[in-house]
Amino acid sequence: MPPPPTHTPALLDIPLASSQRSALKPILSGFSSLTSSEREVARPSILARVFPIVFGDIAIAQGSSLYEEHRTQLWSPNCYLSPAVLLTPTTTSQVQQALSLIRLFSAKFSIRGGGHLQNPGCSSNDGGVVISFCKGEFTNLELLKDKKTVDIGVGLRWADVYERLDEYGLAVAGGREPRVGVAGLLLGGGLSYQCGEVGVGCMGVDEYEVILADSTVVHASKTDNPDLFWALKGGGSNFGIITKVTMTTLPNTIWSENRLYDASQNTAFASALMAYHELIESDPKSCLIYHTVNDRTFVTFTYSGPFEGDHPDIFKPFRDIPYEGHLVPPATRTVSNMAKGISDVLEGRKMLHEMRTTTTLPDLEVYHAAEKARLEAITALSDLDRADLTMVIQPMTSHSVKAAQDRGGNPFGLDAVNHQIFLILADYTNPAVGPRVQDAMRKIVDAVEEVAKKNGTYLPFKYTNYAAPDQDPLGSYGADNLARIKGIAAKYDPQGVFQVLQNGGWLVSRAGMEEDLGK
């Protein structure tokens, strides 16, 4: 890990009124006279005084009337930490100023978009600064003149993006969960309804606007800072603060359906999945998302191209499996309407969330092992008041990897092969049972990986947006790609501000240290 940042920006670098400077001088003078250990103790209270002086009402300090409301906006309550101040900037220049102050005080900081990551410490912190993108220019969306690209503010959720693009008959390869934020999804890759054709969502980004550690703004694209452009496509928050993305637009019409099955059909569904894996190699326009939770299985089918008949032929392997009904009936609809349909059936109650992931080649024995382990885990947790285990299987065509390679590539290190991403998602209510829930999840993933390694179908790749805190997604990209990411991070952040002061996230300074690579 690099040493703590040593650069201390002068207060004169930050535009301030004379009254602000007068109020800040004694605070800064007092802070500079403290010893290192005294600064550690005093820093939260100093931040809670300084940021409101500089930023006014958009700096929400502990004790203010809006503090609890903003502190608890995260998806998972296990991520509710207690920062000294939550900043809700409206302009890029305010973020630049905030980063200068963060360096000045060597303060811990976190960046929050949608706040949907379930790992504690990634979107908040204790005693530091949270920069929360929920206002101003960060909620803007501007379709460019040729309508082939769109500028998207990082404070938007995907539901907002789809709804605003709907009037133009357009969409982008964004998130399928409508409440997820823009930047977080793309920095981890991004699974969309169009993955088979265009690759993961980040491959649809044409340009990033980035604030670097020294508070300068740069742009990253195929022609400007191309190494940074490559690293941002799955390399996480190691390089700067993303304030805007420009994405390629796509047609917004898809065919979609969500069916509800009794979980007793999961064995039949596993065989159908194997047939589907073969079919998608000749037709990458489909997307299938398999969720099985407790005694019910929910399957979303989508198809992004024209077809004849009631259902696309590619879903024929599932046609004769009995189902109980529809959560989203079969129809041609917009991506926005599909997102709304999914949102209507999502869990509304505030729950604690945990995730764990792995990746394999198609393997029927793996499916059966996963289902057996899932049922055993449900039994092991059956005495709890509420603990839902959801197993998600996401088939991925080789075309999704080839599409990424054709668009300049990303750090994932995946070969162009047909594969599947597994996710175990736990939703529970009692924080005290967290270790038991995590152990149950680990046993499911371990069972999958044991069979896959035995059969030669295991892939080391861990999808960042689904990874558990003790997994090592950046390390799973392979030694060469990890080394390249580390080099790019050091180039754009030579003092390691994002490695030392950033509170959480998948940091390169912590990557490659876990024995999680299947070796």
C-alpha positions in Angstrom: 0.0 0.0 0.0 1.3 3.5 -0.8 2.2 5.9 2.0 -0.5 8.5 3.0 -0.8 11.4 0.7 1.6 14.2 1.5 0.3 16.9 -0.8 -1.5 19.7 1.1 -3.5 22.1 -1.1 -3.4 25.7 0.0 -6.7 27.1 1.3 -6.2 29.9 -1.3 -6.7 27.2 -4.1 -10.4 27.0 -3.1 -12.7 29.9 -4.1 -14.1 31.4 -0.9 -15.7 34.6 0.3 -13.7 36.7 2.8 -16.2 35.8 5.6 -15.6 32.1 4.9 -11.8 32.5 5.0 -12.1 34.4 8.3 -14.2 31.6 9.8 -11.9 28.9 8.5 -8.5 30.3 9.6 -8.7 29.6 13.3 -10.0 26.1 12.6 -7.2 25.3 10.2 -4.6 26.9 12.5 -5.9 24.8 15.5 -5.9 21.6 13.4 -2.3 22.2 12.1 -1.0 22.6 15.7 -2.3 19.2 16.7 -0.2 16.0 16.8 -1.0 13.1 14.5 -2.9 11.2 17.2 -4.8 14.4 18.2 -5.8 15.0 14.6 -7.3 11.5 14.4 -9.6 12.3 17.3 -10.4 15.8 16.2 -10.9 15.2 12.5 -14.6 14.3 12.5 -15.7 17.3 14.4 -13.4 19.6 12.3 -15.0 18.2 9.1 -18.4 18.8 10.5 -17.5 22.5 11.0 -15.5 23.1 7.9 -17.7 21.7 5.2 -20.8 23.7 6.1 -18.7 26.8 6.1 -17.4 26.1 2.6 -20.6 24.5 1.0 -23.5 25.8 3.1 -26.7 23.8 3.1 -25.4 21.1 0.7 -23.1 19.9 3.5 -25.1 17.9 6.0 -23.2 17.4 9.2 -24.0 15.1 12.1 -26.7 16.6 14.2 -28.5 18.4 11.4 -32.1 17.8 10.7 -31.5 16.1 7.4 -28.6 13.9 8.5 -30.5 10.7 9.3 -32.5 10.9 6.1 -29.4 11.0 4.0 -27.4 8.6 6.1 -30.0 5.8 5.7 -30.6 6.1 2.0 -28.5 3.1 1.2 -30.1 -0.1 -0.1 -28.8 -2.3 2.8 -29.1 -1.2 6.4 -25.8 -3.0 7.2 -24.2 -0.2 5.3 -25.6 2.6 7.5 -22.4 4.1 8.9 -21.9 7.5 10.5 -19.9 9.9 8.4 -19.0 13.3 9.9 -20.6 15.0 6.9 -22.6 14.1 3.8 -22.0 16.4 0.9 -24.7 16.7 -1.8 -22.9 18.7 -4.5 -24.7 20.2 -7.5 -21.7 21.0 -9.7 -18.4 19.3 -10.7 -16.5 22.3 -9.3 -17.9 21.6 -5.9 -16.7 18.0 -6.1 -13.2 19.3 -7.0 -13.3 21.6 -4.0 -14.5 18.8 -1.7 -11.6 16.6 -2.9 -9.1 19.4 -2.1 -10.5 19.7 1.4 -10.4 15.9 1.9 -6.7 15.9 1.0 -6.1 18.9 3.2 -7.4 17.1 6.2 -6.4 13.6 5.1 -10.0 12.6 5.7 -11.6 9.3 4.8 -14.2 9.7 2.0 -16.7 7.6 0.2 -18.5 8.2 -3.2 -22.2 7.4 -3.3 -24.3 7.2 -6.5 -27.3 4.9 -6.1 -25.9 3.4 -2.9 -26.9 -0.1 -4.0 -23.7 -2.0 -3.2 -24.3 -4.3 -0.3 -20.8 -4.3 1.2 -20.4 -2.1 4.3 -17.9 0.8 3.9 -18.2 1.1 0.1 -20.8 3.9 0.0 -20.3 5.4 3.5 -17.8 5.6 6.4 -17.5 6.5 10.0 -16.2 9.9 10.8 -15.3 11.0 7.2 -17.0 12.6 4.2 -19.6 11.0 1.9 -20.0 12.7 -1.5 -23.5 11.8 -2.5 -24.6 12.4 -6.1 -28.3 13.2 -5.9 -28.7 16.8 -7.0 -27.9 19.4 -9.7 -26.0 18.5 -12.8 -25.5 15.0 -11.7 -29.1 14.2 -12.3 -29.0 15.7 -15.9 -29.5 13.6 -19.0 -28.8 15.2 -22.4 -29.3 13.4 -25.7 -26.7 14.6 -28.2 -27.8 16.0 -31.6 -27.1 12.9 -33.6 -29.1 10.8 -31.0 -26.4 8.2 -31.2 -25.0 9.1 -27.8 -26.3 10.5 -24.5 -24.7 12.3 -21.6 -25.8 10.8 -18.3 -25.3 12.2 -14.8 -24.0 9.8 -12.2 -26.7 10.7 -9.7 -29.4 9.0 -11.8 -30.8 5.6 -11.3 -31.4 3.4 -14.3 -35.1 3.8 -14.1 -34.7 7.5 -14.5 -32.4 7.0 -17.5 -34.8 4.6 -19.3 -37.8 6.8 -18.6 -36.2 10.0 -20.0 -34.9 8.2 -23.1 -38.3 6.6 -23.7 -39.7 9.6 -25.4 -37.0 9.3 -28.1 -37.5 5.6 -28.7 -34.1 4.9 -27.2 -32.3 3.1 -24.4 -28.8 2.2 -23.3 -27.2 -1.0 -22.1 -27.7 -0.2 -18.5 -28.8 -2.0 -15.3 -31.8 -4.4 -15.1 -32.5 -3.5 -11.5 -34.2 -0.1 -11.8 -33.0 1.3 -8.5 -29.3 0.8 -9.1 -27.2 3.9 -9.7 -25.4 4.6 -13.0 -21.8 4.9 -12.0 -21.5 2.0 -9.6 -23.0 -0.5 -12.1 -20.7 0.6 -14.9 -17.5 0.7 -12.8 -18.1 -3.0 -12.1 -19.1 -3.9 -15.6 -22.9 -3.9 -15.8 -25.3 -6.7 -16.8 -28.0 -5.5 -19.2 -30.8 -6.9 -21.3 -28.5 -6.5 -24.3 -25.4 -8.2 -22.9 -25.3 -10.9 -25.6 -25.1 -8.4 -28.4 -23.1 -5.5 -27.0 -21.2 -7.0 -24.0 -21.4 -5.7 -20.4 -22.9 -2.2 -19.9 -19.5 -0.5 -19.5 -18.7 -1.4 -23.1 -21.5 1.0 -24.2 -19.6 4.0 -22.6 -18.0 6.3 -25.1 -16.5 8.7 -22.6 -16.0 9.2 -18.9 -15.7 12.6 -17.2 -13.3 12.0 -14.3 -12.0 14.1 -11.4 -8.5 12.9 -10.6 -6.9 12.9 -7.1 -5.4 16.3 -7.6 -8.9 17.7 -8.4 -8.3 18.2 -12.1 -11.0 17.1 -14.6 -10.0 14.8 -17.5 -11.9 12.9 -20.1 -11.3 9.2 -20.9 -12.2 7.7 -24.3 -10.7 5.7 -27.1 -8.7 8.8 -28.1 -8.2 10.7 -24.8 -6.5 8.9 -22.0 -7.2 5.5 -23.6 -5.5 3.5 -20.8 -7.7 5.1 -18.2 -10.7 4.4 -20.5 -9.8 0.7 -20.5 -9.3 0.5 -16.8 -12.6 2.2 -15.9 -14.5 -0.6 -17.6 -14.6 -2.9 -14.6 -11.6 -1.5 -12.7 -13.8 0.2 -10.0 -13.1 3.4 -8.2 -9.3 3.3 -8.2 -8.6 6.2 -10.6 -10.9 9.1 -9.9 -14.4 10.3 -9.3 -16.7 9.7 -12.2 -19.1 12.7 -12.7 -20.6 12.0 -16.1 -20.7 9.2 -18.7 -21.5 9.4 -22.4 -23.1 6.2 -23.7 -24.1 4.8 -27.0 -27.9 4.7 -27.5 -29.8 1.6 -28.5 -33.4 0.9 -29.6 -35.7 0.8 -26.6 -38.1 -1.9 -27.7 -37.7 -5.5 -26.4 -39.9 -8.5 -26.1 -40.1 -9.6 -22.4 -41.8 -12.0 -20.0 -41.4 -13.0 -16.4 -42.8 -16.4 -15.4 -43.3 -17.8 -11.9 -42.5 -21.5 -11.3 -42.8 -23.8 -8.3 -39.2 -24.6 -7.3 -40.0 -28.3 -7.8 -39.4 -27.5 -11.5 -35.8 -26.5 -10.9 -34.4 -29.9 -12.0 -36.3 -29.7 -15.3 -35.2 -26.1 -15.7 -31.5 -27.1 -15.3 -31.7 -29.4 -18.3 -33.5 -26.7 -20.3 -30.7 -24.3 -19.4 -28.1 -26.6 -20.9 -30.0 -26.6 -24.2 -30.4 -22.8 -24.0 -26.6 -22.4 -23.6 -26.2 -24.0 -27.0 -28.9 -21.9 -28.7 -27.6 -18.6 -27.6 -24.3 -19.1 -29.5 -26.3 -18.8 -32.8 -28.6 -16.0 -31.6 -27.2 -13.5 -29.0 -30.2 -11.3 -28.9 -31.8 -13.1 -25.9 -31.3 -12.6 -22.2 -32.4 -15.0 -19.5 -32.2 -14.3 -15.8 -33.0 -17.2 -13.4 -33.9 -16.4 -9.8 -34.9 -19.1 -7.4 -35.8 -18.1 -3.9 -37.2 -20.4 -1.2 -40.0 -22.4 -2.9 -40.5 -20.2 -5.9 -38.5 -19.6 -9.1 -38.8 -16.4 -11.2 -37.4 -16.3 -14.7 -37.1 -13.2 -16.9 -37.0 -13.8 -20.6 -36.1 -10.9 -23.0 -35.3 -10.6 -26.7 -34.0 -7.5 -28.3 -34.6 -8.2 -31.9 -37.6 -8.8 -34.2 -39.3 -12.2 -34.3 -42.4 -13.9 -35.5 -44.9 -15.6 -33.2 -45.8 -15.2 -29.6 -42.5 -16.3 -28.1 -39.0 -16.2 -29.6 -37.9 -19.7 -30.6 -34.7 -19.5 -28.6 -36.8 -20.0 -25.5 -38.3 -23.2 -26.8 -36.4 -25.4 -24.2 -38.5 -23.8 -21.5 -41.9 -23.9 -23.2 -43.2 -27.1 -21.8 -42.1 -26.6 -18.2 -45.3 -26.0 -16.2 -45.5 -22.5 -14.6 -47.9 -20.9 -12.1 -48.4 -17.5 -13.7 -46.8 -14.3 -14.9 -45.2 -11.5 -13.0 -44.7 -9.7 -16.3 -46.9 -11.0 -19.1 -45.3 -11.7 -22.5 -45.4 -8.7 -24.8 -43.2 -6.3 -26.8 -42.6 -3.3 -24.6 -40.0 -0.6 -23.9 -37.0 -1.2 -21.6 -38.5 1.5 -19.3 -41.7 -0.4 -19.0 -39.9 -3.7 -18.4 -37.9 -2.0 -15.6 -41.1 -0.7 -14.0 -42.6 -4.2 -14.2 -39.6 -5.7 -12.4 -39.7 -2.8 -9.8 -43.3 -3.6 -9.0 -42.4 -7.2 -7.8 -39.2 -6.4 -6.0 -38.9 -6.6 -2.2 -40.1 -3.4 -0.7 -39.3 -4.0 2.9 -35.9 -2.8 4.2 -33.7 -5.9 4.5 -30.1 -6.6 5.2 -28.4 -7.9 2.1 -25.3 -10.1 1.3 -24.0 -11.4 -2.0 -21.5 -14.0 -3.1 -20.6 -15.0 -6.7 -18.7 -17.4 -8.9 -18.4 -18.2 -12.6 -18.4 -21.5 -14.5 -18.8 -23.0 -17.9 -22.2 -24.6 -18.6 -22.4 -27.8 -16.5 -25.5 -29.8 -15.6 -23.8 -31.4 -12.6 -23.0 -27.9 -11.3 -26.7 -26.9 -11.6 -27.7 -29.9 -9.5 -25.0 -29.3 -6.9 -26.1 -25.7 -6.6 -29.7 -26.7 -6.1 -28.9 -29.3 -3.5 -26.7 -26.9 -1.6 -29.3 -24.2 -1.8 -32.0 -26.5 -0.2 -29.6 -27.6 2.5 -28.8 -23.9 3.3 -32.6 -23.1 3.5 -33.0 -25.9 6.0 -30.0 -24.8 8.0 -31.6 -21.3 8.3 -35.2 -22.4 8.8 -35.3 -21.4 12.5 -34.7 -17.8 11.7 -37.5 -15.2 11.6 -36.6 -14.2 8.0 -33.7 -15.2 5.8 -34.3 -15.5 2.1 -31.7 -17.1 -0.1 -31.9 -16.2 -3.8 -29.8 -18.1 -6.3 -29.4 -16.3 -9.6 -28.0 -17.9 -12.8 -27.0 -15.6 -15.6 -26.1 -17.4 -18.9 -23.6 -15.4 -20.9 -22.8 -16.1 -24.6 -19.3 -16.0 -26.0 -20.6 -13.1 -28.1 -20.8 -10.9 -25.0 -17.0 -11.3 -24.6 -16.3 -10.9 -28.3 -18.4 -7.8 -28.4 -16.3 -6.4 -25.5 -13.1 -7.3 -27.3 -14.3 -5.6 -30.5 -15.0 -2.4 -28.5 -11.5 -2.1 -27.1 -11.7 -4.7 -24.3 -11.9 -4.6 -20.6 -9.8 -5.9 -17.6 -12.0 -9.0 -17.0 -9.6 -11.5 -18.5 -12.4 -13.7 -19.8 -11.9 -15.9 -22.9 -14.7 -15.7 -25.5 -16.5 -18.8 -24.2 -20.1 -19.5 -23.3 -20.3 -19.3 -19.5 -22.6 -18.4 -16.6 -22.4 -16.1 -13.6 -23.8 -17.4 -10.3 -25.1 -15.1 -7.6 -26.2 -16.0 -4.1 -28.2 -13.2 -2.6 -29.3 -13.3 1.1 -32.0 -11.0 2.5 -32.5 -11.1 6.3 -33.7 -8.9 9.1 -31.6 -9.6 12.2 -28.0 -8.4 12.1 -27.0 -10.9 14.8 -27.4 -13.8 12.4 -25.2 -12.3 9.7 -22.3 -14.8 10.2 -24.7 -17.8 9.9 -26.2 -16.4 6.7 -22.8 -15.7 5.2 -21.7 -19.2 6.1 -24.7 -20.7 4.4 -24.0 -18.6 1.3 -20.3 -19.7 1.3 -21.3 -23.4 1.4 -23.5 -23.0 -1.7 -20.7 -21.3 -3.7 -18.1 -23.8 -2.4 -20.3 -26.7 -3.6 -20.6 -25.1 -7.0 -16.8 -24.5 -7.3 -15.9 -28.0 -6.0 -17.9 -29.7 -8.8 -16.8 -27.2 -11.4 -13.1 -27.7 -10.5 -13.6 -31.5 -10.6 -15.2 -31.2 -14.0 -12.9 -28.7 -15.5 -15.7 -26.1 -15.9 -14.5 -23.6 -13.2 -13.6 -20.1 -14.2 -11.7 -17.8 -11.7 -13.6 -14.7 -12.7 -15.6 -13.0 -10.0 -18.1 -10.4 -11.1 -17.3 -7.3 -9.1 -20.9 -6.1 -8.6 -21.9 -9.5 -7.0 -18.7 -10.2 -4.9 -18.6 -10.7 -1.2 -16.2 -8.7 1.0 -13.8 -11.6 1.4 -13.7 -12.3 -2.4 -11.1 -10.8 -4.7 -12.7 -9.7 -8.0 -9.9 -7.6 -9.2 -7.4 -10.4 -8.5 -9.7 -12.8 -10.4 -9.0 -10.7 -13.6 -5.6 -12.4 -13.9 -2.1 -11.3 -12.9 -1.4 -9.4 -16.1 -4.6 -7.4 -16.1 -4.3 -6.7 -12.3 -0.7 -5.4 -12.9 -1.9 -3.2 -15.7 -4.7 -1.8 -13.5 -2.3 -1.1 -10.7 0.0 0.7 -13.1 -2.8 2.9 -14.5 -4.0 3.7 -10.9 -0.4 4.8 -10.0 -0.1 6.9 -13.1 -3.3 8.9 -12.5 -3.1 8.9 -8.7 0.7 8.8 -7.9 0.2 9.7 -4.2 -2.4 6.9 -3.7 -5.2 9.2 -2.5 -7.9 6.8 -3.7 -6.0 3.9 -2.1 -5.4 5.4 1.3 -8.2 7.9 1.9 -11.0 6.2 0.0 -12.9 4.2 2.7 -13.9 1.1 0.7 -14.6 -0.5 -2.7 -12.5 -2.9 -4.7 -9.1 -1.1 -4.3 -6.1 -2.3 -6.2 -4.0 -1.9 -3.1 -5.9 -4.8 -1.6 -6.3 -6.9 -4.7 -4.4 -10.1 -5.6 -3.9 -11.0 -1.9 -6.7 -13.5 -1.5 -6.4 -17.2 -2.4 -9.6 -17.0 -4.4 -8.2 -17.6 -7.9 -8.8 -21.3 -8.1 -5.1 -22.1 -8.1 
